[in-house]
Each structure stands twice: as C-alpha cells, then as structure tokens.
Amino acid sequence: MLEITAYEWDTSHEDKKIIQVFRVNADGYLETKSLSENKWDIINKEYLYTRDVR
C-alpha cells in the first residue's frame, strides 16, 4: 500500500497542516481520506499495474 500526505505551511514556515491524504488500497484503487472523519473514499477505480511503474 502507498500513502501520500500533502501539507500546507504557514507563512512563517513553522507550522504545517495536512490538506489532503491519498492512498492506493490493496485492490489498486486510489482513495482519499476525509479529514473531518476517519474514513476513506474511493476516487478512482482504475487499477494500477505494478508492471507499468518504473
């Protein structure tokens, strides 16, 4: 599984805030995490084939 977290820094670059979290689940679907709830939503059902990743 792969998980990517995107952050936004404040203007002083001292504090960061999570703005988006993505992951590829075990089925190969791309999901995004709801920041207000602890749940994942599928945003793409195209399979990702590891043989195509370099």
N, C-alpha and C positions, 0 to 999 in steps of 0.2 A: 504494500500500500504506500502511496505517496501523499504527503500533506504539505500544502504551501500556505503560509500565513503572510498577508500583506499588512504593513504597518504605516501609520502616518505620524510624522514627528511634529512636535510643536515648534514654534518659531525659534525658540532658544536651543533646540536640539537636545533638550534634557529629558523630555518625556515622550513616550511613544504610545500610540493607541492602535489596537487591532481594528482594521477596517474591513477585512474580508479573509475568510478561510476557505480554501478549496482542498479537495482530496479526490483521488481515484480509488474507488472502493474495490473489493475483491472481485466483483463482476466486471470491472473495467469501466464503470460509469463515473462520470465527473459529477461531483456533488459540491454543494456549498453549505456552510454551516450558518444557521440562524444565530446571530449574536445575542438576541434577546431571549432565545430559548435554547435548550441543549438538544437540538435535533438537526439532522442533515437532510437536505433536499436534493434530489437528482436534477441536474440542469442539462445534462446531455447523455443520451442513451447510445451513442455511437461507441462501439467497442474500440479500445486502444490495444493494438497488437504490439507486443514487445519486440517482435522481429523487425518492425519498422522503426524502432527507436535506436538511435545511434549516439 
